[in-house]
Amino acid sequence: MNSAAEVRQESDRHATKKPFAAIFSRPEIGPIGVMLLLFGMLGYFSIPAAEDTWNPFAGEGFNALGIRNNLRVISQLGIISLGAGLLIIAGEFDLSIGSMIGFAGACMAMTLRWGFAILIPYISFDGGIHLEFFTLISLEPVTPITAIFITLCFTLTFGWLQGFIVVKTGLPSFIVTLGGLFFLRGLTEVTLRAFNKKPNQSAGSTTVTEIPDIKNIINLPGHGEIERQAAKMLPETELSDLAKSLPADLVAKITERLEYTAQRVADAKTGIMEAKGVKPLENALENAINSKNEYMINAIKDKIANFKINPVPPKDVTEVDIAKAYLDTLPSVNQVANFFGGDILEPVFDWLYFPIDWNVNNFGNQFAPGLYSCVMIWVLLSIICYIVLSRTQAGNWIYSTGGNLSAAQANGVPTNKVKISLFVFSAFCATVFAACQVFEVNTADAAKGNLKELEAIAAAVIGGIVMTGGFGTILGIIVGAFIFGLAKEAFFYIPGIDGSFYRVFLGGVIVLSAMLNENIRKRIMGNI
């Protein structure tokens, strides 16, 4: 009788839950625990062995540069995980994300370097039958916003085409997007070799270089638009004149910062010279200890205790230095390129350098200028996706499409439009990822995005997305991206463990997450 009474009823899932039961029944709670564990591992193991501290911000993982680089990896993965995760919630997959990244990056880079044209072929009989081309549109040079728009026309159309094929033919999205994966990767390589071929080459290159650093083009009076680095290479007389033309308060502020940097650099050099000078004495002390010569031991210890060198004097701050520092403060002419490939929170990181004295490397210079812009883009996209999924009718349609397709169609949900829209959104996320890479490093390669589709799906699954659809949250996708990115870094700092062990760890986490997610889904739905 007791066992029969303990059988769960459908109404049990609507009953008031015990304290914290609602929290621990959330699909994100397990991944959040794993994420906190990885935070602790990265913070602890990245602290140099020579430093006796428990401060995680003293290690390479969470110093200014570590935070900058880690968040870049996490946010770029997070961007494409949003597209992949929403599509999985709707019951579909997109395996073409990685190839879409390579294709979008190549398209953007080629357009920026060589321009864009639409040619219409026709047969000409003038001088014999042959094929000629009529130029319908020709754009050169192409601005960043135009390059992004042109790329989106291609990528979003391809995303729509994949979604259309899936909903109209009933073929599994796994097969359709697998075909898209090979098609886009091959098309990217073929196109790059055709356009990126020099006259003396037998085969073209699959890498596009020599793209100007558009995000660092500034407007300098007397020189117009010029790259920041080129402006710093101007004759010293011009740079001195520029410094003299600046307001006195600005010059004083820049001078104070440069003097602080010069003093830190001088102190670092002094420390290095002292270490080099003491090293022979320390070796001699070790030999004396081994020979048990008390006289020599005491004499060498005394020399080490009284060892001093003349401090390295700090470099004088010149007008040229002030002008170059001022050029770093000028805003980019092209805010679109800066939005995708620039930095954010520069004032905060400047403050952490001076006067907080934390964002400093071993030579006294500023460690990190700020966070990569892709972090801001990821945050914006995550907020938008959260609002759509949790606060709008479109979000209900996504859940119902993946949860029970037949019931959703019977209730008037436009399931075909939902799926096609999410395939388009997945292509959009891949294009944004590519834009961030192109404008950050000013290059593109056909191999970019390799295996990113699997990483995006893995991050979504780790974050609580159920592969059968209809279950998952944006918070879970965000946590999954953090786990994936942190694991890639944390295991490289653990002594005695091969850095590639993170793949073993993630493989186990993915399987366990999938099992846990399904169990939680059944409990919420009342199937357990």
N, C-alpha and C positions, 0 to 999 in steps of 0.2 A: 504493500500500500504506500509506503514511504517513497519508494523509487518511482512509482507512478505519479505521485504528487509533485516530484521534483522535475518532471519533464517540462521543458520550456514551452510556453504558449505564445501565440502570435501577439497577444496583448502585453506580454512581458517587456517588449522593447519600448513601450510607451510609458512604463512605470517610472516613478521617480528613482533616480540612481543615487547610490551612496556618494559621500564626499570623495572627490578626486576620481570617481569612477568614470565620469564623463571625459575628464582630461586623459586618463590612461587608455580610454577606448578610441582616442583619436589616432588616425593612421600616421600622423607626423611624430608622435611621441617617441617611437623607437629610433627613427632617423635623427631626431634632435639629440638623443642620448649618444649616438655614434658620432655625431658632429662635435659635441662637447668633448668626447674622448679624443678625437683627432686634434682639436684645438689644444688640449693639454699635452698630447704627444709632441706636436710641432713646437709648442712653446718650450717644453722641457728639453727635448733632445737637440734643439737648435742652439742652445746655450753653449758657448765654447767651454771645453773641459777646464781651461785655465781659470775661468771665472767662477768664484765661489758665491753664487747667487741663485735665488729661486724666481727672480723677476723674469717673466716670459718675454718682456720687451727688450731684454738685454741680448737675446739671441738673434740669429739671422732670419728666423721665421717670422718674427713680429717686430723687427726694426722697421724703419720707415720704408726702406727699399723692399724688404720682404713683404710688407703689407701691400705695397704698390703692385709688385709682380704677382703675388698670390691672388689678389682681387681681380687682376686682369684675366688670369686663367679661368677663375670661377665665373666671372661675369660673362665672358665670351661663351663659355659652355652654357651658362644660364639662359642666354638669349635664345639659342637654338633649342634648349630643353623646353622652353615655354611653348614653342610651336609643336614640337614632338609630343609633349605631354597633353596638350589640349586635343590633339588628334587621337591619341590613345584613349582618352576619356570618351571620345565619340566613337570608339570601336575600330579605328583604322591605324595604319602605320605609314611612315614615310622613310624609306631607305635611301632616298636620293638627296638627303640634306647635305651630306659631305660633298658629293659631286656638284651640287648646286652652289656651295661655297666657292669651290674652285672655278666653276663657270662664271659666277657673278664677279669674282675678283678679276678674272682675266678680261671679261667684257669691260669692266670699269677702267682697268689699267690701259687696255688698248685704245679705248676711246679718249682717255686723257692724253695719251702720248701721240696718237696718229690722227685723231679726229674721228668723225662719223659721217658716213655718206650712204644714201640709198640709190642704187644703180638699177636701171631697168634695161635688160638685154633686148636687142632687136637685130634682125638680119639685115645687113647692108649689101647692096649690089654694086656699090661704087668701087671700081677697081677689082671686081670679082666678088663672089659670094663669101661673106665672112660675118662674124658676130661682133657687134659693137654695143656700147653701153650708153644709155642716156642718164645723166645725173639728175635725179629728182630733188634730192636734198643733200647739201654738203655743209658740214659744220667743222670749222677749224679756226682757232683752238676751241676746245670744249671746256666749259666750266664744271666744277665738281657737281653742282646741283643737276646740270644737264646730263652728266655721265651717270649719276645715280638714277635719274628718271629713265634714261634709255635702258639701263640694266634692269630696272624694275619692269619695264614693258616686256622684256624677254622672260625674266624669271617668274613673274606673276602669271603670265600666259601659260608657261609650262606647268606651273602648279595647278592652274585651272584645268588644263588638259588632262593631267593625271587624275584629278578628282572626277572629271567628267567621264573618263574611261571606267573608273571604278564603279560609279553609281549607275551608268548606263549598261555596262556589260555584266555586272555582278562578279567580275573577277576579284580575287583577293587583292587588297592593296599591297600586300607583301610582294606579289608577283609583278604588279604594275610598276611600283616604285623601284623594284630591283632592276627592271628593264630601264627605268629612268636613270638609275645610278650608272649603269654601263654606258648608256647613250650620252649623258651629259659629260662624263669623264672623257670618253673618246672624242666627242665634239670639241671639247676644250683643248685637248692636245693637238688635234688636227688643225684647228683654227689658229692656235698660237704658232705652230710650225709654219703655216702658210703666210701669216702676216709678219712674223718675227724672224725673217730670214734675210741675212746679208748677202750681197752678190757673190762673195767668196765662200759661202757656206753651201755644203751639199744638203744639209737638213737644218731647218729652223730651230730656234731655242723655244723651250716651253716655259721660260721665265721672262717676264717683262721688267726691265729696269730703266734707269735714267728718267724716271718720272720726277718732275720738280717737287720739292717739299712745299706743297701749296699751303699747308697749315702754318708755315713759318715765313710767309711772304708778308712784309710790313710796308707801310707807306712812310717813307723817309723824305722829309722836305729837301728839295734840291736834287733828289735822285728818283723820286716816284716810287713805284712798287719794286721792291728788291728783297731777295731772300735774307733772312736775319744773319746767317753766317757770312754771306757776301758783304753785308753792311759792316760787319766787324772787321773785314779785311780791307776796308778803305784806308787810304793814306793817313798816317798819324796826325798830320796837320788838320785834315778834315774832321777827324774824331775829336781833336782838341778844341776846334772851333764849335763843334756840337756841344761839348761839355760846358764851354763858356756861355753858351746861349740858354742853358737850363736855369730855372729859378733857384735862388740861393738855398731855400729850404729843402728842395729836392736833392740838390748837390750834397747838402749836409747829411741827409738821411742815407743816401747811397754811400757816401764816404764812411759813415759810421759802420755800416754793414761790411764794407770792403776791408776796413781796418780790423774788424772782428775776425773776418775770414783769414786775413794775413797773419794775425797773431796766432790763430789756431793752427795754421799750417806751419808756422815757425816752431810752435811748441811740439808739434808732431815730429818735425825733423830733429829737434833737440833730443826728444825721447829715443828716436832711432839711433842717433849718434852715441847716446849714453849706453844703450843696450849693446852696441857694437864694441864700445870701449871696455865695458865690464866683462864681456864674454871671455876674453883671454884670461882675466883674473879668476873668473869662476872655474875655468878649466884647470888653472894652476892650483886653485884651492882643492879641487877634487883629487888631483895627483898628490898633493901634500897630505890630505886625509888618508889616502890609500897607503902612503909611505909612513904614516903616523909620526910625521915631523911636527911637533907641537910649535916650535919656533916659527916655522914657515906658515903653519896654519894661522897663528895669531897675526903674523905680519901681513899676510894676504887679506885676512878679514879686515884689518885696519885700513888697508889700501882701498878695499871695496867700499867701506863705510865712508871714507873721505874722498871718494872719486867724484870729481866734478869736471865739467867742460863748460866752455863759454856758450851761453844760450845763442841759438841762431836768431839773428835780428829779423823782425818781420819786414816784408817787402813794402816799400813806399807806395802809397796809392797815388796814381798819376791821373791826369785828365783823360788819357786814353782808356784807362781802366773804368773811370766813371762813365764815359760815353758807351763803352761796351755793356756795362751793367744796365744802363738806361735803355739800350736797344732790346734787352731781354724783357723789359716791362711794356714795350709797345704791343698793342693788340694785333691779332692777325687780320689781314684785309679780307680773307675769305672765311667767314664764320661757319660755313657749311663744312669745309674741310676740317676746321678746328673742332667742330661739334663731334665729328666721328673719330678724328685721330689726335686730338689735342689732349690737354690735361684739365682737371678740375681741382678745386680746393687749393689752388696755389697759395693764397694768402695764409691759410691754415698751416701748410707745410713750411712756408717761410717763417711763420711765428714759432713753429716747433724747432726751427733751426736757430733763429735769433729773435728773442732773447732766451727761449726755453732751453736751448743747447742740447736737444735730443736727436734731431734729424741731421746727424753729423757722421761722416765716415772717418776712417782711421787717419786721414791726412788733413782733417779739419774742414773739408768742403761739405757743402750741402749734399745729403744723400739722395733725396728724392724731390723732384719739383712739385709733385702732386699725384693724384690718382688719374689713371687713364679714363678718357671720356666714356669708354664702353661701360664702365661701372654705372655712370649716370643713366645711360641708355637702358641698361638692364633694369635699373630701379623704375624708370618711367614705364617700360613695357610691362613689368611685373604688376605695377599699380593698375594699369589699364586692364590687364588680363584678370586681375582679382575682381575688379568692379564688374567686368562683363560676366565672369563665371559665377559670381556670388550675389550680384545685385540686379541682374537684368533677366528678361525673358529669354534672351539668346543663351544665357548660361543654363537655364532649365532645359532648353532644347538640346544643348550639347550633352548634358547628363542623360536625358531621356533617350537620345539617339544611340548612345553607347550602352545604356542599361537594358533597354528592351526595344529593339528597332520596330517590331511589328506593332507593339502597343503605341509607340510614339507616332507612327504613321496613321494608326486608327484614330488618334486624338488630334490629328491635323497638324502635327509638327512637320515642317518642311525639311525632312531629313536629308534629302539630296542636296539642297542648298547649304545646309549646315556642314556637310562633309566637304563639299567643293570649297566653301569659304575657308575651312580649316586647312585644306591643302594649299590654298593661296596664302594663308597666313604663315604656314610653315616655310614656304618659299620666301616670303617677306623677311622672316627672321634670319634665314640663311643669307639673304642679300645684305641685311644690316650687319651681320657678322663679317661678311666679306668687306664691306665698306670700312669698318673699323680697322681691319688688317691693312687694307690698301693705303689708307690715309695715315696710318701709324708708321709704316715702314717704307712706303713709297715704292713697293714692288708687288708683283703678283706671280704666282706659280701654279701650273696645272695640278700639282700634287697637293695644293692647299685643301684642307678639309678632309683629308683621308681618314676614314673610320670615325669621323665626327658624328655620323648618324647613329652609330652604335653607342657612343658615349652619351649622346643626348637621350636616347631611349633608356640607357642604364641609369642615368641621373634621375629620370622621371620615375622609374620603377623603385629605385632606392628611396625616393621621396614619398612613396605611398600610392603611386598610380597602379591600378589593377589592369593587367594586360587584356582582360576580357572586356574592358570598357565600363563606363558609367560610374566610376569611383575615383576620387582623387581631388587634390586641392593645389592652388598656386603656391601656398606656403610649403607644401611638401616638395614641389618641384624646386623651389629655391633651396631648401635644405639639402635635397639630393645633389644639386650643383655644388654646394659647399663641401659635402662629403667627398665627392669625386675629386674636386680641386685640392682639398686639404690632404687627402690620401696620397696624391701624386707627389706632394712635397714632404710630408711627415716621414715617410719610410726611408727617404734618402738621408735622413739625419740619424737614424737609429744605428748605433755601432754594432757591427757584426752581422748585419742583415743586408742583403742585396737590395738596392733601391727598387728594382723591378718587382720585389715581393708585393708592392702595392696592388699589382694586378691580381695576385692570388687573394689578397684581402678583399678587394672589390668583387671578385667572382663569388666568394662566399657570401658577402653582404647582399649581392643581388639576389641570389637564390633564397636566402633567409628572408629578405624583404618581400619577395614575391609570395612566399608561404604565409608570412605574417599578414600581408595586405589582404590576401584572400580570406584568411580566418577572420580578420576584423570586418571585412565586407559582409561575410555570412552572419556574423553576430548582429551587425547593424540592421541587416535585412530580415533578421529573425529566422535564419535557416539553421542556426545552432542553438 
